[in-house]
Amino acid sequence: MIPSTFVYVMGTRIRYLAWTLSAVLLIGIGAFGASLFWAARSQNIQTQGEAMAEKWAPLYPYVDGHYPRQSWPSWAKTVERANFQSVSLDLTEQDLTRVFITKLGDKVTGVDFAGPTPLVSNSYDVILWDQCERIYVKTFISSTLTAPQRIAIRDAIADAAMELRSLTGLDIVFPGFLGTNTVESFTDNDLSDYYPADQTIEVHVAAQSHAALGDDDIALTTTWHSLTDTKRASINSALVSLTADVLDRFPDGGFDAPSRQMAVLHELTHAVGIGHSSDAASYMFHFLGTEAFITPADSTVLALAGSRPCFDSATAAYWEAVDRQAIADRDIQLYDYQQEVVGESHYQDALVEIVGNMTGTEGAYWRGIAEIAHDPENLYDKWAVAVSIDGNRVGYLPSAPGNIALIEDLAGQARSVPARAIGGYPTDDGDTAYFGIRLVLNDFSAE
């Protein structure tokens, strides 16, 4: 287990302190900002990032896939690997997930220029929770708070946690949310060396003083992660430290219940892997003003935060580590061969030699092993993935944005996949139909 950190240090337990929220900067958010909280996604406002994109568009048009080089981590790899489940993107949000290649060879996506940033990333991707994991939000509330204070802060945490569940699609559970008034007790200990339970976002609420925070700070988020051999890192746990200042520091009760929910949601959003936004209108901006929105860009990265598949496509965690004979011995049905191969018409001589005589009936169709590999010499598509059988080229995978991530997973190797032939049947005009190839791509093995 390796804690999440902006500067990765192998084997060292370092926690990443996502954000310290100053209470002074929140004065005045009040009811007006709160009224925008739950309905904010529908607000149609131009973000600073969108204005930047419009500024650059004449020089770096979409059609050429050119954008200026950026100095912050991109969401592009996350977009390419995204597996959206219960969350759907509207047209504006979909447009923000378009991936482009810059003149300098960087991959960027529209949301990179709309404000949100990743909390932590490494060479593999943004560090996020795996979407198949159940995430428990547990509250630890100081016994020094009054009963009304405990209920108020618990409700704010519960409401924010359920909103985060809806926005991300992550399986977030708040044990005390449905019909129980129980909360966990906790004393105001120094949390600097604290380690939360796995698969848990712990929210610790102290009185006005807290050893893990500065005198003027009211919130701090920390994440920990695990790492695979391929550098694919996932969040395993998180800790949100709050003080009771979110309840009573503000004059005349100006920091009301929905505003408290927004402040908690900001911290919980850090806990699922999202950093600050450069858009001052966003609830993820460094400072919350009198107006704060869940912008379209915020909604996009919230959906991305819940889109990480629960497998590592370059390891045996998902792609079965099987040899060629094991593939041949598997019980694969004809309908499992879903992946189309294109360009086979140019390789008919090789296919005839490989496949041999076929009757054209389903039971007689040839089955075997194909190899897929990046073809960097392809003059028409630098992300081309070639398909070969017995060392003979038989076609290519169709061009698709997902090929970029697939090529990264291949890591310069050829991989074995189950293959079958189609076609080869007599046509009405007395000729023979071209042979084609179909593949099973939900497992492959390294040569």
RAFEN-V463462 format. One record per residue. N is the residue number from 1. RES is the residue in three letters. D_FIRST is the distance of its C-alpha to the first C-alpha in whole Angstrom. Layout:
n:N res:RES d_first:D_FIRST
n:N res:RES d_first:D_FIRST
This chain:
n:1 res:MET d_first:0
n:2 res:ILE d_first:4
n:3 res:PRO d_first:7
n:4 res:SER d_first:9
n:5 res:THR d_first:12
n:6 res:PHE d_first:16
n:7 res:VAL d_first:16
n:8 res:TYR d_first:13
n:9 res:VAL d_first:12
n:10 res:MET d_first:10
n:11 res:GLY d_first:8
n:12 res:THR d_first:10
n:13 res:ARG d_first:8
n:14 res:ILE d_first:11
n:15 res:ARG d_first:11
n:16 res:TYR d_first:14
n:17 res:LEU d_first:17
n:18 res:ALA d_first:19
n:19 res:TRP d_first:22
n:20 res:THR d_first:24
n:21 res:LEU d_first:27
n:22 res:SER d_first:31
n:23 res:ALA d_first:33
n:24 res:VAL d_first:36
n:25 res:LEU d_first:35
n:26 res:LEU d_first:35
n:27 res:ILE d_first:39
n:28 res:GLY d_first:41
n:29 res:ILE d_first:39
n:30 res:GLY d_first:40
n:31 res:ALA d_first:42
n:32 res:PHE d_first:43
n:33 res:GLY d_first:39
n:34 res:ALA d_first:38
n:35 res:SER d_first:41
n:36 res:LEU d_first:39
n:37 res:PHE d_first:36
n:38 res:TRP d_first:36
n:39 res:ALA d_first:38
n:40 res:ALA d_first:37
n:41 res:ARG d_first:36
n:42 res:SER d_first:39
n:43 res:GLN d_first:40
n:44 res:ASN d_first:42
n:45 res:ILE d_first:41
n:46 res:GLN d_first:41
n:47 res:THR d_first:38
n:48 res:GLN d_first:38
n:49 res:GLY d_first:36
n:50 res:GLU d_first:38
n:51 res:ALA d_first:41
n:52 res:MET d_first:39
n:53 res:ALA d_first:39
n:54 res:GLU d_first:43
n:55 res:LYS d_first:43
n:56 res:TRP d_first:42
n:57 res:ALA d_first:43
n:58 res:PRO d_first:47
n:59 res:LEU d_first:45
n:60 res:TYR d_first:42
n:61 res:PRO d_first:43
n:62 res:TYR d_first:41
n:63 res:VAL d_first:43
n:64 res:ASP d_first:42
n:65 res:GLY d_first:39
n:66 res:HIS d_first:39
n:67 res:TYR d_first:37
n:68 res:PRO d_first:37
n:69 res:ARG d_first:34
n:70 res:GLN d_first:31
n:71 res:SER d_first:29
n:72 res:TRP d_first:26
n:73 res:PRO d_first:23
n:74 res:SER d_first:25
n:75 res:TRP d_first:24
n:76 res:ALA d_first:26
n:77 res:LYS d_first:23
n:78 res:THR d_first:22
n:79 res:VAL d_first:26
n:80 res:GLU d_first:26
n:81 res:ARG d_first:23
n:82 res:ALA d_first:24
n:83 res:ASN d_first:25
n:84 res:PHE d_first:27
n:85 res:GLN d_first:27
n:86 res:SER d_first:29
n:87 res:VAL d_first:29
n:88 res:SER d_first:32
n:89 res:LEU d_first:33
n:90 res:ASP d_first:37
n:91 res:LEU d_first:39
n:92 res:THR d_first:38
n:93 res:GLU d_first:34
n:94 res:GLN d_first:34
n:95 res:ASP d_first:36
n:96 res:LEU d_first:33
n:97 res:THR d_first:31
n:98 res:ARG d_first:34
n:99 res:VAL d_first:32
n:100 res:PHE d_first:34
n:101 res:ILE d_first:34
n:102 res:THR d_first:35
n:103 res:LYS d_first:38
n:104 res:LEU d_first:35
n:105 res:GLY d_first:33
n:106 res:ASP d_first:31
n:107 res:LYS d_first:30
n:108 res:VAL d_first:30
n:109 res:THR d_first:31
n:110 res:GLY d_first:33
n:111 res:VAL d_first:31
n:112 res:ASP d_first:29
n:113 res:PHE d_first:33
n:114 res:ALA d_first:33
n:115 res:GLY d_first:31
n:116 res:PRO d_first:27
n:117 res:THR d_first:24
n:118 res:PRO d_first:21
n:119 res:LEU d_first:18
n:120 res:VAL d_first:16
n:121 res:SER d_first:16
n:122 res:ASN d_first:16
n:123 res:SER d_first:18
n:124 res:TYR d_first:17
n:125 res:ASP d_first:18
n:126 res:VAL d_first:17
n:127 res:ILE d_first:14
n:128 res:LEU d_first:15
n:129 res:TRP d_first:14
n:130 res:ASP d_first:15
n:131 res:GLN d_first:18
n:132 res:CYS d_first:19
n:133 res:GLU d_first:16
n:134 res:ARG d_first:18
n:135 res:ILE d_first:17
n:136 res:TYR d_first:18
n:137 res:VAL d_first:20
n:138 res:LYS d_first:20
n:139 res:THR d_first:23
n:140 res:PHE d_first:23
n:141 res:ILE d_first:27
n:142 res:SER d_first:28
n:143 res:SER d_first:31
n:144 res:THR d_first:33
n:145 res:LEU d_first:34
n:146 res:THR d_first:37
n:147 res:ALA d_first:37
n:148 res:PRO d_first:38
n:149 res:GLN d_first:35
n:150 res:ARG d_first:33
n:151 res:ILE d_first:34
n:152 res:ALA d_first:34
n:153 res:ILE d_first:31
n:154 res:ARG d_first:29
n:155 res:ASP d_first:32
n:156 res:ALA d_first:30
n:157 res:ILE d_first:27
n:158 res:ALA d_first:28
n:159 res:ASP d_first:30
n:160 res:ALA d_first:28
n:161 res:ALA d_first:25
n:162 res:MET d_first:27
n:163 res:GLU d_first:29
n:164 res:LEU d_first:25
n:165 res:ARG d_first:25
n:166 res:SER d_first:28
n:167 res:LEU d_first:28
n:168 res:THR d_first:24
n:169 res:GLY d_first:25
n:170 res:LEU d_first:21
n:171 res:ASP d_first:22
n:172 res:ILE d_first:21
n:173 res:VAL d_first:23
n:174 res:PHE d_first:24
n:175 res:PRO d_first:25
n:176 res:GLY d_first:28
n:177 res:PHE d_first:29
n:178 res:LEU d_first:32
n:179 res:GLY d_first:35
n:180 res:THR d_first:33
n:181 res:ASN d_first:33
n:182 res:THR d_first:31
n:183 res:VAL d_first:28
n:184 res:GLU d_first:25
n:185 res:SER d_first:27
n:186 res:PHE d_first:25
n:187 res:THR d_first:26
n:188 res:ASP d_first:26
n:189 res:ASN d_first:23
n:190 res:ASP d_first:22
n:191 res:LEU d_first:18
n:192 res:SER d_first:17
n:193 res:ASP d_first:15
n:194 res:TYR d_first:14
n:195 res:TYR d_first:11
n:196 res:PRO d_first:12
n:197 res:ALA d_first:12
n:198 res:ASP d_first:10
n:199 res:GLN d_first:12
n:200 res:THR d_first:14
n:201 res:ILE d_first:16
n:202 res:GLU d_first:17
n:203 res:VAL d_first:20
n:204 res:HIS d_first:22
n:205 res:VAL d_first:25
n:206 res:ALA d_first:27
n:207 res:ALA d_first:31
n:208 res:GLN d_first:32
n:209 res:SER d_first:30
n:210 res:HIS d_first:27
n:211 res:ALA d_first:25
n:212 res:ALA d_first:22
n:213 res:LEU d_first:25
n:214 res:GLY d_first:28
n:215 res:ASP d_first:31
n:216 res:ASP d_first:32
n:217 res:ASP d_first:29
n:218 res:ILE d_first:28
n:219 res:ALA d_first:25
n:220 res:LEU d_first:21
n:221 res:THR d_first:18
n:222 res:THR d_first:15
n:223 res:THR d_first:12
n:224 res:TRP d_first:8
n:225 res:HIS d_first:6
n:226 res:SER d_first:5
n:227 res:LEU d_first:7
n:228 res:THR d_first:10
n:229 res:ASP d_first:13
n:230 res:THR d_first:15
n:231 res:LYS d_first:13
n:232 res:ARG d_first:13
n:233 res:ALA d_first:10
n:234 res:SER d_first:10
n:235 res:ILE d_first:10
n:236 res:ASN d_first:8
n:237 res:SER d_first:10
n:238 res:ALA d_first:13
n:239 res:LEU d_first:15
n:240 res:VAL d_first:19
n:241 res:SER d_first:21
n:242 res:LEU d_first:25
n:243 res:THR d_first:28
n:244 res:ALA d_first:31
n:245 res:ASP d_first:33
n:246 res:VAL d_first:32
n:247 res:LEU d_first:35
n:248 res:ASP d_first:38
n:249 res:ARG d_first:38
n:250 res:PHE d_first:39
n:251 res:PRO d_first:43
n:252 res:ASP d_first:45
n:253 res:GLY d_first:42
n:254 res:GLY d_first:42
n:255 res:PHE d_first:38
n:256 res:ASP d_first:39
n:257 res:ALA d_first:37
n:258 res:PRO d_first:36
n:259 res:SER d_first:35
n:260 res:ARG d_first:32
n:261 res:GLN d_first:31
n:262 res:MET d_first:31
n:263 res:ALA d_first:29
n:264 res:VAL d_first:26
n:265 res:LEU d_first:26
n:266 res:HIS d_first:26
n:267 res:GLU d_first:22
n:268 res:LEU d_first:21
n:269 res:THR d_first:22
n:270 res:HIS d_first:19
n:271 res:ALA d_first:17
n:272 res:VAL d_first:17
n:273 res:GLY d_first:17
n:274 res:ILE d_first:20
n:275 res:GLY d_first:22
n:276 res:HIS d_first:25
n:277 res:SER d_first:28
n:278 res:SER d_first:31
n:279 res:ASP d_first:34
n:280 res:ALA d_first:35
n:281 res:ALA d_first:36
n:282 res:SER d_first:33
n:283 res:TYR d_first:31
n:284 res:MET d_first:28
n:285 res:PHE d_first:30
n:286 res:HIS d_first:29
n:287 res:PHE d_first:32
n:288 res:LEU d_first:34
n:289 res:GLY d_first:37
n:290 res:THR d_first:40
n:291 res:GLU d_first:39
n:292 res:ALA d_first:36
n:293 res:PHE d_first:35
n:294 res:ILE d_first:33
n:295 res:THR d_first:34
n:296 res:PRO d_first:34
n:297 res:ALA d_first:31
n:298 res:ASP d_first:29
n:299 res:SER d_first:30
n:300 res:THR d_first:29
n:301 res:VAL d_first:25
n:302 res:LEU d_first:25
n:303 res:ALA d_first:26
n:304 res:LEU d_first:24
n:305 res:ALA d_first:21
n:306 res:GLY d_first:21
n:307 res:SER d_first:22
n:308 res:ARG d_first:19
n:309 res:PRO d_first:20
n:310 res:CYS d_first:17
n:311 res:PHE d_first:17
n:312 res:ASP d_first:17
n:313 res:SER d_first:20
n:314 res:ALA d_first:20
n:315 res:THR d_first:18
n:316 res:ALA d_first:19
n:317 res:ALA d_first:17
n:318 res:TYR d_first:20
n:319 res:TRP d_first:23
n:320 res:GLU d_first:24
n:321 res:ALA d_first:24
n:322 res:VAL d_first:28
n:323 res:ASP d_first:31
n:324 res:ARG d_first:34
n:325 res:GLN d_first:36
n:326 res:ALA d_first:33
n:327 res:ILE d_first:33
n:328 res:ALA d_first:37
n:329 res:ASP d_first:37
n:330 res:ARG d_first:35
n:331 res:ASP d_first:37
n:332 res:ILE d_first:37
n:333 res:GLN d_first:40
n:334 res:LEU d_first:42
n:335 res:TYR d_first:40
n:336 res:ASP d_first:37
n:337 res:TYR d_first:38
n:338 res:GLN d_first:37
n:339 res:GLN d_first:37
n:340 res:GLU d_first:40
n:341 res:VAL d_first:41
n:342 res:VAL d_first:43
n:343 res:GLY d_first:46
n:344 res:GLU d_first:47
n:345 res:SER d_first:50
n:346 res:HIS d_first:50
n:347 res:TYR d_first:49
n:348 res:GLN d_first:51
n:349 res:ASP d_first:53
n:350 res:ALA d_first:50
n:351 res:LEU d_first:49
n:352 res:VAL d_first:52
n:353 res:GLU d_first:52
n:354 res:ILE d_first:48
n:355 res:VAL d_first:49
n:356 res:GLY d_first:53
n:357 res:ASN d_first:55
n:358 res:MET d_first:54
n:359 res:THR d_first:56
n:360 res:GLY d_first:54
n:361 res:THR d_first:53
n:362 res:GLU d_first:50
n:363 res:GLY d_first:50
n:364 res:ALA d_first:51
n:365 res:TYR d_first:48
n:366 res:TRP d_first:46
n:367 res:ARG d_first:43
n:368 res:GLY d_first:41
n:369 res:ILE d_first:38
n:370 res:ALA d_first:37
n:371 res:GLU d_first:35
n:372 res:ILE d_first:34
n:373 res:ALA d_first:33
n:374 res:HIS d_first:33
n:375 res:ASP d_first:37
n:376 res:PRO d_first:36
n:377 res:GLU d_first:40
n:378 res:ASN d_first:41
n:379 res:LEU d_first:44
n:380 res:TYR d_first:43
n:381 res:ASP d_first:40
n:382 res:LYS d_first:37
n:383 res:TRP d_first:34
n:384 res:ALA d_first:36
n:385 res:VAL d_first:35
n:386 res:ALA d_first:37
n:387 res:VAL d_first:38
n:388 res:SER d_first:40
n:389 res:ILE d_first:41
n:390 res:ASP d_first:42
n:391 res:GLY d_first:42
n:392 res:ASN d_first:44
n:393 res:ARG d_first:43
n:394 res:VAL d_first:44
n:395 res:GLY d_first:43
n:396 res:TYR d_first:40
n:397 res:LEU d_first:37
n:398 res:PRO d_first:39
n:399 res:SER d_first:38
n:400 res:ALA d_first:35
n:401 res:PRO d_first:32
n:402 res:GLY d_first:30
n:403 res:ASN d_first:31
n:404 res:ILE d_first:29
n:405 res:ALA d_first:25
n:406 res:LEU d_first:27
n:407 res:ILE d_first:28
n:408 res:GLU d_first:24
n:409 res:ASP d_first:23
n:410 res:LEU d_first:26
n:411 res:ALA d_first:25
n:412 res:GLY d_first:28
n:413 res:GLN d_first:29
n:414 res:ALA d_first:31
n:415 res:ARG d_first:30
n:416 res:SER d_first:32
n:417 res:VAL d_first:33
n:418 res:PRO d_first:35
n:419 res:ALA d_first:39
n:420 res:ARG d_first:42
n:421 res:ALA d_first:45
n:422 res:ILE d_first:47
n:423 res:GLY d_first:51
n:424 res:GLY d_first:54
n:425 res:TYR d_first:56
n:426 res:PRO d_first:60
n:427 res:THR d_first:61
n:428 res:ASP d_first:64
n:429 res:ASP d_first:65
n:430 res:GLY d_first:65
n:431 res:ASP d_first:62
n:432 res:THR d_first:59
n:433 res:ALA d_first:56
n:434 res:TYR d_first:53
n:435 res:PHE d_first:50
n:436 res:GLY d_first:47
n:437 res:ILE d_first:43
n:438 res:ARG d_first:40
n:439 res:LEU d_first:37
n:440 res:VAL d_first:34
n:441 res:LEU d_first:31
n:442 res:ASN d_first:28
n:443 res:ASP d_first:27
n:444 res:PHE d_first:28
n:445 res:SER d_first:27
n:446 res:ALA d_first:27
n:447 res:GLU d_first:30
